[in-house]
Amino acid sequence: MSTHYQEEFQKIIDHYIHAISTVRTGRANPAIVDNIEVESYGAKMKLRELAAISVPEPKVLQIEPWDKNIAKEIEKAIIASNIGLTPNVSGSVIRLVLPAMTEERRKLLIKQLMETTESARVGIRRVRDEILKAFKEEKSKGEMTEDQFFQKSKEVQNSVDLMNARIKELLEAKEKEIMTI
C-alpha cells in the first residue's frame, strides 16, 4: 500500500509541475505553447509534435515547423488558443514576442497560480483521506492493530507534509519568476 500512495502523491506533484510550467511569466518558455493543438494532415496534433520550439531571446519564442507547408495552420491554432500572443510569421518561421507584463497581469497570474496550487493540495488531501479510509476498514476487520493503524497513519501524514512542502517550494519559485521584471 505504501508505494501505491507515494505514486498517487507523485502523480499529483507531476501534474502540478506541468500546470504551473504553462503559466506565462515575463520570460519565454516553450511550455506556453506545448499543448496547442494544430489541425494538420486531417487530424489534430500537438504543436510540439509538428515543430521545433526554441527561445532565441528571453522574450521570444520561435517555432519552426518541420513541414514548411503547415505554418499557416500553426498560426491559426496559436490565434485560436487564446494565450494572448500574436504570431509573427516570416516565411515558415513563427515568432511569438512576449509583451512586458503589467502589474495587474502579474497579480492575475498569481491568483491563477494560487487556484492551481489549491487544487494540488486538495488532491493530496483526497488521496490521504482514501488511504486512511482503507486503513480504518482494515482495522475494523481485524487485519490491522490499533498500533499499526496509528503508525501507518503517521507515515501517510508525513508523506502529505512532504508533498505540501514540495508544492510550497514550487509555488514560491514560480511566484518569484512571475514577479521578476
C-alpha positions as CSV (number, residue, x, y, z in Angstrom):
1,M,0.0,0.0,0.0
2,S,2.8,2.5,0.8
3,T,4.3,2.6,-2.7
4,H,0.8,2.9,-4.2
5,Y,0.0,6.1,-2.3
6,Q,3.5,7.5,-2.9
7,E,2.8,7.0,-6.6
8,E,-0.5,8.8,-6.3
9,F,1.1,11.7,-4.5
10,Q,3.8,11.9,-7.1
11,K,1.2,12.0,-9.9
12,I,-0.4,15.0,-8.3
13,I,3.0,16.7,-7.9
14,D,3.9,15.9,-11.6
15,H,0.6,17.3,-12.7
16,Y,1.1,20.4,-10.6
17,I,4.6,21.0,-12.1
18,H,3.2,20.7,-15.6
19,A,0.3,23.0,-14.8
20,I,2.5,25.8,-13.4
21,S,5.0,25.4,-16.2
22,T,2.3,26.6,-18.7
23,V,1.7,29.8,-16.7
24,R,3.2,32.6,-18.7
25,T,5.8,34.6,-17.0
26,G,7.9,37.5,-18.1
27,R,10.2,35.1,-19.9
28,A,9.6,33.0,-23.0
29,N,9.1,29.3,-22.1
30,P,8.2,26.6,-24.7
31,A,5.7,25.1,-22.2
32,I,3.4,28.1,-23.0
33,V,2.6,26.6,-26.5
34,D,3.3,22.9,-25.7
35,N,-0.3,21.8,-25.7
36,I,-1.7,23.9,-28.5
37,E,-3.5,21.5,-30.9
38,V,-3.0,22.2,-34.7
39,E,-5.3,20.8,-37.4
40,S,-2.9,19.2,-39.9
41,Y,-2.8,16.2,-42.1
42,G,-6.5,15.7,-41.4
43,A,-6.0,15.3,-37.6
44,K,-5.4,17.4,-34.5
45,M,-1.7,17.2,-33.4
46,K,0.2,18.9,-30.6
47,L,2.3,21.8,-31.7
48,R,5.4,20.2,-30.2
49,E,4.9,17.2,-32.5
50,L,4.9,19.4,-35.6
51,A,7.7,21.9,-35.0
52,A,10.9,22.8,-33.2
53,I,10.2,25.3,-30.4
54,S,13.1,27.4,-29.2
55,V,13.8,30.5,-27.2
56,P,16.4,32.7,-29.2
57,E,15.8,35.7,-26.9
58,P,14.4,35.9,-23.3
59,K,11.1,37.3,-24.5
60,V,10.8,35.5,-27.9
61,L,9.5,32.0,-28.7
62,Q,10.5,30.8,-32.2
63,I,8.5,28.0,-33.8
64,E,10.0,26.2,-36.9
65,P,7.6,23.7,-38.4
66,W,9.3,20.5,-39.8
67,D,6.9,20.7,-42.7
68,K,7.1,24.3,-44.0
69,N,3.6,24.0,-45.5
70,I,1.8,23.9,-42.2
71,A,3.0,27.3,-40.9
72,K,-0.4,28.9,-41.6
73,E,-2.2,26.1,-39.7
74,I,0.1,26.7,-36.8
75,E,-0.5,30.4,-36.9
76,K,-4.3,29.8,-36.8
77,A,-4.0,27.4,-33.9
78,I,-2.0,29.9,-31.9
79,I,-4.5,32.6,-32.5
80,A,-7.4,30.3,-31.6
81,S,-5.7,29.1,-28.4
82,N,-6.2,32.5,-26.6
83,I,-2.7,32.5,-25.0
84,G,-2.6,36.2,-25.5
85,L,0.2,36.2,-28.0
86,T,0.1,37.3,-31.7
87,P,2.2,35.2,-34.0
88,N,4.6,37.0,-36.4
89,V,5.1,34.8,-39.5
90,S,8.2,35.2,-41.6
91,G,8.3,32.6,-44.3
92,S,7.9,29.3,-42.4
93,V,9.3,30.6,-39.1
94,I,6.8,31.8,-36.5
95,R,7.9,34.2,-33.7
96,L,5.9,35.0,-30.6
97,V,7.1,38.1,-28.8
98,L,6.0,38.2,-25.1
99,P,5.0,41.7,-24.2
100,A,6.1,43.3,-20.9
101,M,3.8,42.2,-18.2
102,T,1.8,44.8,-16.3
103,E,1.5,44.7,-12.5
104,E,-2.2,43.9,-13.0
105,R,-1.4,40.9,-15.2
106,R,1.2,39.7,-12.7
107,K,-1.4,39.7,-9.9
108,L,-3.9,37.9,-12.1
109,L,-1.3,35.2,-12.8
110,I,-0.5,34.9,-9.1
111,K,-4.2,34.4,-8.5
112,Q,-4.4,31.6,-11.2
113,L,-1.3,30.1,-9.6
114,M,-2.9,30.0,-6.2
115,E,-6.0,28.3,-7.6
116,T,-3.8,25.6,-9.3
117,T,-1.9,25.2,-6.0
118,E,-5.1,24.8,-4.0
119,S,-6.3,22.1,-6.5
120,A,-3.0,20.2,-5.9
121,R,-3.4,20.5,-2.2
122,V,-7.0,19.2,-2.4
123,G,-5.7,16.3,-4.5
124,I,-3.1,15.4,-1.9
125,R,-5.8,15.6,0.9
126,R,-8.2,13.4,-1.2
127,V,-5.6,10.7,-1.6
128,R,-4.7,10.9,2.1
129,D,-8.4,10.5,3.1
130,E,-8.8,7.5,0.8
131,I,-5.8,5.8,2.3
132,L,-6.9,6.5,5.9
133,K,-10.4,5.1,5.0
134,A,-8.8,1.9,3.7
135,F,-6.7,1.7,6.9
136,K,-9.8,2.1,9.0
137,E,-11.5,-0.7,7.1
138,E,-8.5,-3.0,7.7
139,K,-8.5,-2.1,11.4
140,S,-12.3,-2.8,11.7
141,K,-11.9,-6.2,10.0
142,G,-9.1,-7.1,12.4
143,E,-6.4,-7.1,9.7
144,M,-4.5,-4.3,11.4
145,T,-3.9,-3.5,15.1
146,E,-4.5,-0.1,16.7
147,D,-0.7,0.5,16.9
148,Q,-0.3,-0.4,13.2
149,F,-3.1,1.9,12.3
150,F,-1.5,4.7,14.2
151,Q,1.9,4.1,12.7
152,K,0.7,3.9,9.1
153,S,-1.5,6.9,9.6
154,K,1.5,8.8,10.9
155,E,3.6,7.7,7.8
156,V,0.9,8.9,5.5
157,Q,0.7,12.2,7.2
158,N,4.5,12.6,7.0
159,S,4.2,12.0,3.2
160,V,1.4,14.5,3.0
161,D,3.6,17.1,4.8
162,L,6.5,16.4,2.5
163,M,4.2,16.8,-0.6
164,N,2.8,20.0,0.7
165,A,6.3,21.3,1.4
166,R,7.3,20.5,-2.2
167,I,4.2,22.3,-3.5
168,K,5.0,25.3,-1.4
169,E,8.6,25.3,-2.7
170,L,7.4,25.1,-6.3
171,L,4.8,27.8,-5.7
172,E,7.4,30.2,-4.2
173,A,9.8,29.7,-7.1
174,K,7.0,30.3,-9.7
175,E,5.8,33.4,-7.8
176,K,9.3,34.8,-7.8
177,E,9.6,34.1,-11.6
178,I,6.3,35.9,-12.3
179,M,7.1,38.9,-10.1
180,T,10.7,39.3,-11.6
181,I,10.6,42.2,-14.0
